[in-house]
Amino acid sequence: MEDLKLHGFWFSPFTMRVVWTLKLKGIAYENIEEDWVNKSPELLEYNPVYKKAPVLVHSGKPICESMIIVEYIDEIWPHYSLVPRDPYERAQARFWVNYADQMVPALFAALYFKCGAGEEKENPTEKIWEHLKVIEDQCLSDKRKFFGGDTINIVDIAFGSLFKVLYTIEDVNEVKVIETEKFPLLHSWFNNFKNVTVIKENFPDREKMSATIKSIIEKALASS
C-alpha cells in the first residue's frame, strides 16, 4: 500500500470526486474523515491557503483542490485513464470540468434559498436550469453513454458530484430540479453513471446527506 491519505468530508461533492477516482483505479488509501467545524491541525497545515478539504497526501506531500487531485492521480496511476490523451479532447474535457465548477455558486445559492437566506430573492433554480440546458445541448446531443464515451472520464466525475448536490437541493427545498422532460439526456446519463458498480458502492446515502447539509446550512445561517 502506498503512503496515501485522503482528508475529506464524506458529504462533500469535492471529496466524492477523489474517492470515486481512487476507487475506479483500485488504489488503496487511508481515509481521514474531517470534522466540518473542528478541522484537524494536519488539514490546516496541508492546505494553509484555503483551509478546506479534500486534500490528498502522497508520501507526505499534499495536493489540494478536487479536480487537480483527480488529474494528479491519473498521471501517477495511468491505468483506467480518466483524462483524454488526445490534446484536443483533453482541452475539451478541461473546459467542461471548469464549467462544472462554475455551476457551484448557483448550487449553493439554491441550497441556502429555502433555508432562510431570504425567500424574497429570485429563485436560483432558474440559473441552475440554464446551466443544465447548456450541458444537455452541448455535451450530450450525440446521446453517448458517458461524457467520456463508453467509459467514465473526468467530466463525468466533475458533473456526477454536482448531480448529487442537485438531489440534495430537491430534498432541502422540496422542488424538482432535474426534470426528466426538460433534460432527458442528462437524466439518462446520470442513471448510467450512478449505476456503475464502483460509483454506486461509494455514493453517499441520499437521506443522510440531505439531513447533514440542511443542518450545516441552518447552523451557518443562525450564526451569521
C-alpha positions in Angstrom: 0.0 0.0 0.0 1.3 3.4 -1.0 1.7 6.1 1.7 -1.6 7.7 0.6 -4.1 9.6 2.8 -7.3 11.4 1.9 -8.5 14.2 4.2 -12.2 14.9 3.4 -15.8 15.2 4.4 -18.0 12.2 3.4 -20.8 14.5 2.3 -18.7 16.9 0.2 -19.1 16.6 -3.6 -15.5 17.6 -4.0 -14.3 14.7 -1.7 -16.6 12.4 -3.7 -14.6 13.2 -6.9 -11.4 12.0 -5.3 -13.0 8.9 -3.7 -14.5 7.8 -7.0 -11.3 8.3 -8.8 -9.3 6.2 -6.3 -12.0 3.5 -6.3 -12.2 3.4 -10.1 -8.5 2.8 -10.2 -8.5 0.4 -7.3 -5.9 2.4 -5.3 -5.7 1.7 -1.6 -5.6 4.7 0.7 -6.2 5.8 4.3 -9.4 7.8 4.6 -9.3 10.5 7.3 -12.8 11.9 7.9 -12.5 15.5 8.9 -14.9 17.4 11.2 -16.6 20.2 9.3 -16.4 22.5 12.4 -13.2 21.5 14.0 -10.8 20.7 11.2 -7.7 18.8 12.1 -4.3 20.6 12.5 -3.0 18.4 9.8 -5.6 19.6 7.3 -4.9 23.2 8.2 -1.2 22.6 7.7 -1.6 20.8 4.4 -3.9 23.4 3.0 -2.9 26.7 4.7 -4.3 28.8 1.8 -8.0 27.7 1.7 -8.1 25.5 4.8 -10.5 23.1 3.3 -10.9 19.5 2.1 -10.2 17.4 0.2 -6.5 17.1 0.5 -4.6 14.1 -0.8 -1.3 13.4 0.9 1.0 11.2 -1.2 4.3 10.3 0.5 3.9 13.2 2.9 3.2 15.7 0.1 -0.2 17.4 0.0 -2.2 18.0 -3.2 -5.2 20.3 -2.9 -8.4 21.1 -5.0 -10.5 18.2 -6.1 -10.0 18.2 -9.9 -6.3 18.9 -9.5 -6.1 15.9 -7.3 -8.1 13.8 -9.9 -5.6 14.8 -12.6 -2.6 14.1 -10.3 -3.9 10.6 -9.5 -4.5 9.9 -13.2 -0.9 10.9 -14.0 0.7 8.9 -11.2 -1.6 5.8 -11.8 -2.3 5.9 -15.5 -4.3 2.7 -15.7 -8.1 3.3 -16.3 -7.2 6.7 -17.7 -9.7 9.4 -16.9 -8.0 12.2 -18.7 -8.1 12.0 -22.6 -4.7 11.5 -24.1 -5.5 13.4 -27.3 -4.6 17.1 -26.7 -7.8 18.5 -28.2 -10.0 16.0 -26.3 -8.1 16.8 -23.2 -8.6 20.5 -23.7 -12.4 20.0 -24.2 -12.6 17.9 -21.1 -10.9 20.5 -19.0 -13.3 23.2 -20.5 -16.3 21.2 -19.2 -14.7 20.5 -15.8 -14.2 24.2 -15.5 -17.9 24.8 -16.5 -18.9 22.3 -13.8 -17.0 24.3 -11.2 -18.6 27.5 -12.4 -22.0 26.0 -11.5 -21.1 25.6 -7.8 -22.2 29.2 -6.7 -25.6 28.6 -8.2 -26.0 25.3 -6.4 -25.1 26.7 -3.0 -27.3 29.7 -3.6 -30.2 27.2 -4.2 -29.4 25.3 -1.0 -29.5 28.5 1.1 -32.6 29.8 -0.6 -35.2 27.7 1.2 -33.2 27.6 4.5 -33.9 31.2 5.4 -31.4 33.2 3.4 -34.2 35.4 2.0 -37.2 34.0 0.1 -37.8 37.4 -1.4 -34.9 36.8 -3.6 -35.2 35.4 -7.2 -35.3 31.6 -7.1 -31.8 30.4 -8.1 -33.2 27.2 -9.5 -33.7 29.2 -12.8 -30.0 29.7 -13.0 -29.3 26.0 -12.5 -31.7 25.2 -15.3 -29.8 27.5 -17.6 -26.6 25.6 -16.8 -28.3 22.2 -17.3 -29.7 23.3 -20.6 -26.2 24.1 -21.8 -24.9 20.7 -20.8 -27.9 18.9 -22.3 -27.5 20.6 -25.6 -23.7 20.9 -25.9 -22.3 17.8 -24.2 -24.8 15.0 -24.7 -26.5 15.8 -28.0 -24.9 12.6 -29.5 -26.6 10.6 -26.8 -23.4 8.9 -25.7 -23.4 6.8 -22.5 -20.9 9.0 -20.6 -19.2 12.3 -21.3 -16.1 10.2 -22.0 -18.0 8.0 -24.5 -18.2 4.4 -23.4 -16.2 4.9 -20.2 -16.2 7.4 -17.4 -13.7 10.3 -17.6 -13.0 13.4 -15.6 -16.1 15.2 -16.9 -18.3 12.5 -15.6 -16.6 12.8 -12.2 -17.0 16.5 -12.1 -20.6 16.6 -13.1 -21.5 13.5 -11.2 -20.6 15.0 -7.9 -22.7 18.1 -8.6 -25.7 16.0 -9.5 -25.5 14.6 -6.0 -25.9 18.2 -4.8 -28.8 18.7 -7.1 -30.7 15.9 -5.5 -29.9 17.4 -2.1 -31.4 20.7 -3.3 -34.5 18.8 -4.3 -34.8 17.3 -0.8 -34.0 20.5 1.1 -36.1 22.9 -1.0 -38.8 20.4 -1.9 -38.6 21.3 -5.5 -37.9 19.3 -8.6 -34.7 20.4 -10.3 -33.7 17.5 -12.6 -36.9 17.2 -14.6 -36.8 14.3 -16.9 -38.9 16.0 -19.5 -36.6 19.0 -19.6 -33.4 17.2 -19.5 -33.9 13.6 -20.8 -30.2 13.2 -21.9 -28.9 14.3 -18.6 -31.3 12.1 -16.8 -30.2 9.1 -18.9 -26.5 9.9 -18.4 -26.9 10.2 -14.6 -28.6 6.8 -14.4 -25.7 5.3 -16.4 -23.2 7.0 -14.2 -24.7 6.2 -10.8 -25.3 2.5 -11.7 -21.6 1.8 -12.4 -20.7 -0.6 -9.6 -17.8 1.5 -8.1 -19.9 4.7 -8.2 -23.0 3.0 -6.7 -20.9 1.4 -3.9 -19.4 4.8 -3.0 -22.5 7.0 -3.3 -23.4 8.8 0.0 -26.9 7.9 1.3 -29.4 10.5 0.0 -31.4 11.0 3.2 -28.3 11.2 5.4 -26.6 13.7 3.1 -29.7 15.9 2.8 -30.1 16.0 6.6 -26.4 16.8 7.1 -26.3 19.6 4.5 -29.5 21.1 5.9 -28.2 21.1 9.4 -24.9 22.7 8.3 -26.8 25.5 6.4 -29.1 26.2 9.3 -26.3 26.4 11.8 -24.4 28.8 9.4 -27.4 31.0 9.0 -28.1 31.0 12.7 -24.6 32.2 13.5 -24.4 34.8 10.7 
